[in-house]
Amino acid sequence: MWLLILGFVLFLGAHLAPGVLGLREQLVTRLGEGRFLGVYIGTSVTGMVGIIVGKALAPEIDIWEPPDWGARVSLPLVAVGFVLMAALLLPSNIRRFTRHPMLWGMTAWAAGHLLANGDLASIILFGGFGGFALLSIHSLTRRGAQQTTVKVALWRDGVVLAAGLGAWLVMLQLHSFLFGA
């Protein structure tokens, strides 16, 4: 469990300290842009590896019993999460309605998984990412992030929907192989 927690400390520290705590400019001044990015990427990747390996090695410690309907509700929530994450990468009108499609997607993904899992490692993993996403949304909004006003052709929304749902279906098929659940 310690590796999962350490991974989160590294990952969240790398992502939140520069923006939320306002340290980015100080770190860039001290290290230079290239070194800052190297430390940022290295810490993020190390943290993500710690999270993945830590979750895989974590003991099964049940904290609560998920509701019977939790697994059924998790499927559409996670699907919405994948579509919103796809909206970060592909132009669509979704960005006209939210400044942070990827972070809202991560929140939906985390909420869906929390409804279906009640063990401590899952609560740390999905609660950690969900909390990170919500904190990031608040921080970015406070710093002036704006949603776009640019309209794009509706077929692009279809592409985002197809890409997100396609990735969700692939992950659904591979989920038990990759994660054992």
C-alpha positions in Angstrom: 0.0 0.0 0.0 2.9 2.3 0.7 4.0 2.2 -2.9 0.5 3.3 -4.1 0.5 6.2 -1.6 4.1 7.2 -2.4 3.2 7.1 -6.1 0.3 9.5 -5.5 2.4 11.9 -3.5 4.9 12.1 -6.3 2.3 12.3 -9.1 0.1 14.9 -7.3 3.1 16.8 -6.1 4.4 17.2 -9.6 1.0 18.2 -11.0 -0.3 20.4 -8.2 2.7 22.2 -6.7 3.7 24.2 -9.8 0.2 25.6 -10.5 -1.8 25.4 -7.2 1.0 26.5 -5.0 2.3 29.0 -7.7 5.8 27.4 -7.7 6.2 27.0 -11.4 7.8 30.4 -12.1 10.2 30.0 -9.2 11.2 26.5 -10.3 11.7 27.6 -13.9 13.8 30.5 -12.7 15.9 28.3 -10.5 16.2 25.2 -12.8 15.6 26.6 -16.3 12.7 25.5 -18.5 14.3 22.3 -19.8 15.4 21.0 -16.4 12.0 22.0 -14.9 10.2 19.9 -17.6 12.6 17.1 -17.0 12.0 17.0 -13.3 8.2 17.4 -13.9 8.0 14.6 -16.4 10.4 12.3 -14.4 8.4 12.8 -11.2 5.1 12.3 -12.9 6.2 9.1 -14.7 7.8 7.8 -11.5 4.6 8.6 -9.5 2.4 6.9 -12.2 4.6 3.7 -12.1 4.3 3.7 -8.3 0.5 4.1 -8.5 0.2 1.2 -11.0 2.6 -1.2 -9.3 1.3 -0.1 -5.9 -2.3 -0.8 -6.8 -1.4 -4.2 -8.3 0.5 -5.2 -5.1 -1.9 -3.7 -2.6 -3.6 -6.2 -0.3 -7.4 -6.5 -0.5 -8.7 -4.5 2.5 -12.5 -4.1 2.3 -13.7 -0.8 3.7 -17.3 -0.8 2.5 -19.7 -2.9 0.4 -20.5 -1.2 -2.9 -24.2 -1.0 -3.6 -25.7 -3.7 -6.0 -26.4 -1.0 -8.6 -22.9 0.5 -8.3 -21.4 -1.7 -11.1 -24.3 -0.9 -13.5 -24.0 2.9 -12.9 -20.3 2.8 -13.2 -20.4 1.7 -16.9 -22.2 4.8 -18.2 -20.2 7.1 -15.9 -16.9 5.6 -17.2 -18.2 5.9 -20.8 -18.9 9.6 -20.2 -15.5 9.9 -18.8 -13.9 8.5 -21.9 -15.9 10.7 -24.2 -14.9 13.8 -22.2 -11.2 12.7 -22.2 -11.4 12.4 -26.0 -12.8 15.9 -26.1 -9.4 17.1 -24.8 -7.6 15.7 -27.7 -10.1 16.3 -30.6 -11.8 19.6 -31.5 -15.5 19.5 -30.5 -18.3 21.7 -29.2 -17.9 20.1 -25.8 -15.2 22.7 -25.0 -17.9 25.3 -25.4 -19.7 23.9 -22.4 -16.7 23.1 -20.1 -13.3 24.5 -19.7 -11.9 21.2 -18.5 -13.3 18.2 -20.4 -10.4 15.9 -19.4 -10.7 16.7 -15.8 -14.5 16.3 -15.8 -13.9 13.0 -17.6 -11.4 11.9 -14.9 -14.0 12.8 -12.3 -16.7 10.7 -14.0 -14.2 7.8 -14.4 -13.2 8.0 -10.8 -16.8 8.3 -9.5 -17.9 5.3 -11.6 -15.1 3.2 -10.2 -15.7 4.3 -6.6 -19.4 3.1 -6.9 -18.2 -0.3 -8.0 -15.2 -0.8 -5.6 -15.0 -0.6 -1.8 -11.5 -1.7 -1.0 -8.9 0.6 0.4 -6.5 0.6 -2.6 -9.4 1.4 -5.0 -10.6 4.2 -2.7 -7.0 5.6 -2.7 -6.6 5.2 -6.4 -10.0 6.5 -7.7 -10.6 8.9 -4.8 -7.1 10.3 -5.3 -7.6 10.9 -9.1 -11.1 12.2 -8.6 -10.0 14.6 -5.9 -7.0 15.6 -8.0 -9.3 16.4 -10.9 -11.8 18.4 -8.8 -8.9 20.4 -7.2 -7.4 21.0 -10.6 -10.7 22.3 -12.0 -11.0 24.7 -9.1 -7.4 25.9 -9.4 -7.5 26.3 -13.2 -10.8 28.2 -13.0 -9.5 30.4 -10.3 -6.5 31.2 -12.5 -8.8 32.3 -15.3 -9.2 29.3 -17.6 -11.9 30.0 -20.2 -14.1 27.7 -22.2 -14.0 28.3 -25.9 -16.6 30.2 -27.8 -15.5 28.7 -31.2 -18.2 26.6 -32.8 -17.0 23.6 -34.8 -18.9 21.3 -37.2 -21.3 18.8 -35.5 -19.5 15.9 -37.3 -16.5 16.6 -35.0 -18.7 16.0 -32.0 -19.6 12.6 -33.6 -15.9 11.9 -34.0 -15.3 12.7 -30.3 -18.2 10.5 -29.3 -17.1 7.6 -31.5 -13.4 7.9 -30.3 -14.4 8.1 -26.6 -16.9 5.2 -26.8 -14.6 3.2 -29.0 -11.7 3.6 -26.4 -14.2 2.7 -23.6 -15.3 -0.5 -25.4 -11.7 -1.5 -26.0 -10.9 -0.9 -22.3 -14.1 -2.8 -21.3 -12.9 -5.8 -23.3 -9.3 -5.6 -21.9 -10.2 -4.6 -18.4 -10.2 -8.1 -16.8 -6.9 -9.0 -18.6 -5.2 -5.8 -17.6 -6.6 -5.2 -14.1 -8.1 -8.6 -13.1 -11.6 -7.2 -12.5 
